[in-house]
Amino acid sequence: MSKRATTMSTAIVIMALLCGSLAAAPARQLRVCADPNNLPFSNERGEGFENKIAAILADELGASLHYTWWAQRRGFVRNTLKDGRCDLLIGVPGQFELASTTAPYYRSSYVFVYRKDRNDRIDSFDAPALRKLKIGVHLIGDDYANTPPAHALSGRNIIHNVVGFTIYGDYREPDPPARIIDALAAGEIDVAVVWGPLAGFFAPRAAVALEFVPVAPQVEQGVPPMAFDIAMAVRHGDGGFRQEIEAAIGRRRADIDAVLAAYGVPQAPARARPGEAK
């Protein structure tokens, strides 16, 4: 074999080895922590809006999407993100001490939900009708911790006509948080006070026509705020990854907003800066 032929054969072998190495190299993964049964946010069939947004980010980063599924209740962050099973939470409050948050990508609020066929329109916690209507509110956790609406009602001594629904519900059923909307549609309660994205998704799908409006007041002394920012989060110390996620959110802002709109997520006005009118 000529020297030239030998050189060409060697080059072909090297190229083949390089191509084989590249083909064998594992693709980058975007590892997301999520609840497998928590519409409208996420489920294991990828039907939630956080699933759709995760897919957008994976596409933007050129990564394959991988989930760690865990029921989103006490211990969720400890057993997923902090344990290193996954690297990203798609939806957390903007002020979230357990992880390092991105800039917020949407802001929503609690809303009053009521049946359209009844004259029960409520738009304020100070509405006199709330003292006689049966009011459904979500409670969080096995210790039945109060959500902001529960605080607002109890601060007005509206207690005896309040019906509590655990937001976790019966996990053997699909979409446990939807039980409060089902109860409203069935006439078991007269009005529900729920987090906006839940109402935006489930109210149009109810057996009867439902309407919803943002609660008021949204800020009052001694009560947790009724509107707040939602961000994504990574482990503390993963600053480079957090910045990469923020940049991807910015580049795909229009696509993310389109997903939120498609799922009926109510958008609350941006929080006023100090000195500005609220």
N, C-alpha and C positions, 0 to 999 in steps of 0.2 A: 504493500500500500504506500502511495506517495506521501511525502511529508505534508503536502497541502490537504490531502484527503484525511490524513490522521488528525490534523488540526480541526478540520470541519466536523469530523465525528466527535471529537472531544467537546467542541462547542455545542453540538446538538445534545449530547448527554448532559452537559451542565445546564442548558436551558430546560431540558426535561425535568431535571432534578429541582430547579428553581420553581417551575410551574407546579410540580407536585407538592412542593413545600407550601406555595401560596394556596393551593387548593385545600391542603390539609389544615391550614391555619384557621382556628376557630373565628367565626364572625363575632363582631362586638354585640353584646347583649345589653338591652335596657331592661334592668331588673326592677319590676314594680311590685310594691306591696299593696294588696287589694282584698276587699271582702268579696267572697264568691256569691253572695245573696243579699245585695243591698242596692237595688234599683231605687232611684234613677242614676245612682253614682257608678256602681259596678256590679257585675256578676260574672260567673265563670263562663258564660256564653258570649261575653264581650258586648253586651247590649247596653251598658250604661254610658253616660256621657264622659265619665272619667276614662273608660276603656277607649272610647273614640279619640280622646285627647292624647292618651298614652300612645296610641298608634300613630298619631300625627307626629309626636316627638320622636318616636323610633324611626319613622321615615326621614325626618329632618336630620337625625344624627347618623343615618346609615347603619342602624342597628336592628337586630332581631328583638322582638318583644317577648319577654319572659316574665311570668307572674309567680309570686308567692302568695297563695290564698290563705287568708286567716280571718276569722270572724272579727269584725271591727268593734270590739268592746274592750273591757279592761284587760291590759296586757298586750294589746295589739302591737304597739310600737316596740315594746320590749322583746316580743317574740319574733318580730320580723326585721325591721330596720336596724335596731340596736344589736340584734343577734347576727347580723351580716347575711341574712337570707336574701335580702333585696336591698335596693339602693335608693328608691324614690317613692315618696308618697305624693299622689296626684292632688288630693284635696285636704288641706288642714287650715285652721284659722291662721290669719296673718300673724298673730301673736301666739306662737306655739313654742313652749319652753322645751319640749322633748326633742326637738330637732332644729336644724338650721333652715330657715324658710327663704324662699325666693320672694321677689316682688310679687304682690297679688296679681292674679289674672282675672278675677271677677269679684264683685261685691254684691251681696244679696241681703235680704232681711226676712224676718218672720212676717207672716201674713195671717189675716183672718180669712177663713174659708166658710162659706154658707151656701145653703140651697137657693137656687135662683127662683124656685116656685114658692118661696116663703118670704115674708116681709121681715127678714132678720138681718138686713144689711148692717154690719158693724164695722166701724173704721177707727175706733178709739177705745182704749182700756177704760176711759171715763164714761163711756156710753151707759146710761141708766139701764138699758135692756140687759146688760151683762149680769145684773144682779138676779135676774129671774130665768135666764136661758141656761140650758145645760151645755157646759163648755168643755170641749176635749182639748187636753194638752199632752205633749210628750214628756215623759220622765226618762231620765238616763241612768242606766246601771242597776245592779241588783240592790243597791241601797236607795233607789228611787230619788236620786239627786234631782234638784229642780232645774228646769230650763229657764231662760229669761222670762218667757210669758208666765210661767208659774209664779215667779218672783213678783212680777207686776200685778198679778191678780191677788196674791196673798197680801201684798202691801196695801191693797184696797179692801181687805177683809172679804174678798170674794173667794170663798173656800168651799162651802157646803154644796154648791152646784157645779163643782169642777170634777171632771172624770179624767183620771190619769191613764195614759197608754204608754207602756214601756216601749221605747224606740227600738229595742232589740226584738221584742215580740217572741213569737214561737218560731224558732229558727228552722223548724221542719217544714214550714210553709214558705211559699215564695214571697219575697218582698215584705218582710215583717213590718217596716215602718208604714206601709199602706193601710194598716188596720184602722187607723184613726179616720182616714178618708172613707173607708168602707162603712164605718159606723155612722158617719155624717150622712152619707147617701141613703143608709137604711133608716134614718130617723132616730137612731139611738142617742144622738147628741144634736144640739141645735146649731152650734158653731164650733169650728176647730181653729186652733192657733198653732201653725206649723212653720217649719223652716221653708222659705220660699221655693227652692228647687223641688222639694217634695210635692208642694201644691201645684207647681207649674207642670209637673209630669203626670201626677195621678188625677188631679181634678178633671182634666178633659177626658179621662178614660173612665170616669165614674158612671154608675148606672143611671144617675139623674144629673141634670145640668147643675153645675156648681160654679160659683164665682169666688174670686179672692181679691183682697186689697191689702197693701202694706199696713202693718200695725202702726199706731200712734199713741203716745209719743214713742219715738225710737231711742231717745236718750233721756233718762231721768235719774236723779240722785238716788243711790242705794239699790239700783237695779242694773244688772248686766245689760249692755247695749243690745238692741234688737236688730241692728244691721252691722255686719262686719265683713272684712276682707277675707278672701280665700286665696291661699297660695299653694305652692308645692314645697316639699321639704326633703332634705337629704340629712345624712348623719352630721352631727357637729364635727367640724374638722375637715369636711369634704368641700372646702370652699371653691376649688377649681371646678368640680362637678356642678356645684350650685350655679356658678357663673355660666357654665356651658348650657345648663337647662334654661336659665333666664334668657340667654341669647337666642336659643331655639324657640322659646315662647314668643319673643319679640319678632322673629322672622316669620312665624306662622300665626301671628295674631289674628288675621282675618279668618283663617280656617278654624281656629279655636272659638272665636266669637260666633261663627256660623253653627258650630256644634251646640253651644250654649243656647242659641236662639231656637234651634231645632228641637231641643228638649224643654223649651218653655221656661228656662231659668230666669226668674225676675231679677233685673239688674237694679241695684240701689245706687243713688247718686254717690259720687266720690265723697269721702270724708272731708269736711272743711278743715283748712289749715288754721292754726292759731291766729285769732284776730279776725277771721272771716265769719260772715253770717252763716249759721247752720240752717 
